[in-house]
């Protein structure tokens, strides 16, 4: 049986088309992908992301554990800071990508991908060499994402905390009209915005307040389809696409979250060797020349044959072009033109710099 977020009935009442996603019944779209996508780029959109997982790590050596289980250097952030990182296996492949919220060096909230929650919790527990307390608290939380240039104007009237003081990748504990929340200035769309965590039994109240407050700014509910086009334009990686258990963060253009200068973390030895010898594969950006929409799994070819696959592809509503990220042989990455094999036909594409889109 599919799992449901606390907002399942709200989505259906809004006319959302519901689909299975990672074991959850989730809204894929309400008014249409392009309409929802443009609402986030130009105004504000509200996402139900309550399917994401939350793991609390506590204990005297919690900071040491986070440093050991993730690739980034947690020492770089302060209390109230958030940090993006990969979680790797000993071979350097990605178990997941996560965001760690530091309450203090003895307490962290780690947000993980929905489909990986049970796997991550088991991985954390299996590798708990520091004697910390690890709790999967996902069922206790709802999670909403408010994203877009009008996100701050929508949210500010509902809380007393001055949002101008909440910098990018920081968080605070506050209230929304009396409902306790965790509020972070984070997101997955390339726009300014916030992620809001509250008790599961207050999800409907939080959703309705935000939708009401956003009416004057053109707020729309946003489904999974637009979430994917929005994350692909700024070239954000997605587990199961750009990163997997057999793709390491150096191949996936995530070397900036791999701190090889810290004492130790799972996968460090393998990643050091990979960096010294050079990656064998790399992620590149593609723009279609021929008329076609590239999709995950489509083969990439050059004159010598297959050199890789599309990891994510779509028609970009903002750029009005078909774009893709692809994992290809590093030796072939110096070329500028490739073929994407679409239903047996070789369609021309050219390499372009990433990200495809950057907020001005």
N, C-alpha and C positions, 0 to 999 in steps of 0.2 A: 504493500500500500504506500502511495506517495505521501511524503511529509508535507505539512502545510504551515505557512507562517501565520502569525496572529491576524494578518490582514487579508487572508484568502477571500473572505466574503466581500470585503471592500472592493477588491480587484474585480470580482465577478459583477458586483453591482454597478461598477463603472464601465462594464462592457468589454473588459479585457479578454483577449484570446489567451487561454491558459495552455501551458505545455509542460511536459516533464523535463526537468533540468537537474541533473545530479541527484536524482532521487526525490526532488521536490516538485510540487505543482506550483508553477510560477507564471506571472503575466509576461508574455512575449511582446505584446503591443496593445495599445488602446486606440489611438486615433491614426496610427500609421508611423512607420519608422522615420520617414523624413520629417514629418510634422513634429514628432517628439524630439528628434535630434536637433532640429533648429530651435526648438523652445529652450533647450539647454544652452546652445551656443549664443542665443540672443536675449534670453530672459531668465527663466528658472524652471527646473524640473525636480520632481520628487520621486525617488526610487525606494522600493521596499527591498532591502538587502538583508533581511532577517535570516536568510538561509546561511549566511556566513557564520563561521565558527569563532568562539571566544574561549581562550584558555588562560587561566590565572596561574602565574608562577610566583610563589612566595617562599621566603626563607632567608637565612643569613647569607647564603651564597647564591642568591637568585641572579645577581648581576653576572657572576662567574658562569652560571649555567647558560644564561642568554648568550654570553660571549662564546660559549662552547657549542651551542646548538645552532647558532646563526652565523652567517659569513661576515656580516658587517661588524664594526667596532662600536659596541654599545656605549663605550666610554665617551664617545663624541657628543652624546646628548645629555641634557640635564633633566631633573625632575620636571614633569609636565611636557616632556618632549616625546616625539614619535620617531621611529626609524624603520625604513624599509630594508629588507634583507632577504637573502635566500636561505633555505634550510637544505643542506646537502647530505648525501650518503657518502660513504668512504671513497667511492669512485669519483666523486665530484658532481654526480648527477643531482638534479634538483628534486628533493622530496616535496618542496612547496616554496612559494614566496609568501612572506608574512610582514605584518607591521607590528612592532613592539611598542607599547605605551609604557613609559617609565613613571610610576607613581613615586618611587624612591628606589634606591639600590636593593631593597629587600622585597619589592613587589612590582610585577609587570603584568599587563594585559596583552596577550598575543592574539592578534586577529588573523585567522587562517581561512583558506578557501573552503567553500561549502562542501565540495565533494571530497575534500581531504581531511575534514575535521577528525574523524575517527582514526585515520592513518597517522595524522600528526600527533594526536594525543598518545597513541601507542608508541610512536617514535620518541617523543619527549620522555615518556615513562621508561622506555627501554634504555635510554641513554642518560638517565638521571644519576650521574656520578657525583652530584654535589649535595644530595640529600634534601632537595627542595620539595615543597608541596606543589603538586600539579593537579589542577582541577579543570575539567571540561564543563564550563558554565553556560554553554551555548543555549540550552533551553530556557535559561532565565532571562535572556536578553532579546529585545527586538532591535533592529538596526535600520536606520533610514539614512539616505543620502540626499542632501539638498544641494543642487549644483547649478551654477550659471551666474552671469554677471549681476543678477538681481537677488542672489541667495542671501547676502548680508541684509539687504533692505527688507527681505521677507522675514528673516529670523529675528532681527534685533528687537522689534516691538514685543516679542514673546518672552524675552529674557532680560535680566538686569545686567548680566555680564557684558561689559563693553567689547563688542566683537573686533573693534579696531585694535585691541590689545592682544588678540589671539592670532599669533603669527602662523605662517605656513608650517605644517607638520608639528604643531603643538596641540595640547588638549587641556581641558579643565573639567572639574565637576561643578555643575550648576543646576538650575531648575528652569523648566519651561512651564510657566503659569502654575507653579507649585509641584510639578512632577520632576523628581530628581533625574538628571541625565548626565551622561558623559558626552562632552562635545569636543570634536577635534576639527581642525581646519585641514582636512585631507579629502581626497576624492580620486576618482578613476576616469575622469572625463576630459582633463586638460583645461577645465575652467576653475575659477574660484568656487569654493563651496565648503560644505561641512558634512561630517558624518556624526550621527546622533544615536546614542545607545540609551535605551530605557528598559524598564521592566516589561516583560512580554505582555503582562495584563494591562498595560497602559498604551500599547501600540496604536490602537484605534484612536485614542484621545490625541496622541502626538500627531498622527497622520492628519486627522481632521483639523487640528489647529494650524498646521503648516499649510494645508490646502486653502483654508479660509484666509490666512494671512497673505498668501501669495496671489489671491484673485486679482488684486490691483496691479500685479506685475506680470500677469499672463501665465501663471504657473500651470503646468500639466503633469500628470502622472506619467512616468517613463518605464517602459518595459525592457526586457532583456535584449531585444533586437537593437534598439537604439543605444543601449549601454555598450554593446559590442562595437558599433560604428564609432561611437564617441571615444572609446578607449583605443581603437586602432589608429585613428587620425593622429594622436600624439605619440603613437608607437609604443604604448604600454604593453608589456609582456603579459600573457595569460597562460596559467598552468594548463597543460594538455595541448598547447599550441606552440608557443615559442620556447617554453621550458617544460621539461618532463624529467622523469627519473633517469633517462639516458642522454639528456642534453644538459651540459654544465653551464653555469652562469657566464663563463668567459666566452663560450660560443654564442650565447644569447644576448650579447652586448650589455651584460650586467657586471662587467668587471669593476665598475665603480662601487659596487656593494660587496666586493670581496677584499677583505683586509688581510692580505698575506703577511703583514708586519705584526699581527698580534700573535701571542704565544701559541695558541692552538685552537682549532675548531674542527668539527667533523668534516672531512673532505679536504683539509688543508694540504696534506702531503700530495694528493693526486692533482689538485689545482696548481700547486707549485710546479710540478713536473710538466703539466700541460702548458703552463705559461712559458716555461723555459724552452720547451720543444716547439711551441707554436700551436695554435688551435688548428684542427683539421677541417672544421666547418665554421660558418659564420652566418649571421642574419643580415640580409640586405633588404632595402626597400625597392619596390618595383611599381612602375606606372604603366598601365596597358597602352600600347600603341594601337593594336587592333581592337575592334569593338568586342569586348568580352568581360565578364566579371570573374576574377580568379577566386577559387574557394580552397579551403584547407584540404591538403592531400593531393592537389593537382601537381603533376610532375613539372620540374623546370629542366629545360634542355639547352645546350649550345650545340655547336657544330659537331662536337664529339659524342653527343648523346646525353643521357640523364646526368644531371649534376646536383639535383636537390629537389625539394618539395615546397609548396606554399604552406606556410604555417597559419596565416590568417589572411583573408582577402575579402574585399567588399567594394561596393560603389560608395564613394565618399560624398555625402550630401553637401559638405562644406566646400570641397574642392571641385565637385562635379566631375570627378574622374574615377576610374576603377584603379584601386591600389591594392598592394599586397606586401606582406613581409614573407620572406622565404629563407629557409635554411639550406645553404648550398656549400659545395666544396670550396674551401678557402682559396685554393689555387685558381679557381674560375672567377673569383670575385673582382678581379681587376678589369674584367670586360664590362662593357656598357649595355650591350643588348643581349636579350635572352628570348627563349620561347617558353610560354606557358601552355601545357598540353590540356586543352579544354575539349572534353568528349572526343578524344582522338585527333583533334586538329591542333596544329602548332600555331599559336597566336603570339604575335610580337609584343615584347615588353621592353622597357628601358629601365636601367637602374637609376634611382634618384636618392638623394640624401634623406636620412631620417633625423628628426621626426617629420612626418608629412604635414603636420599642423602644429603651430605654437601660438598660444594666446598672446595678443599684443598688450 
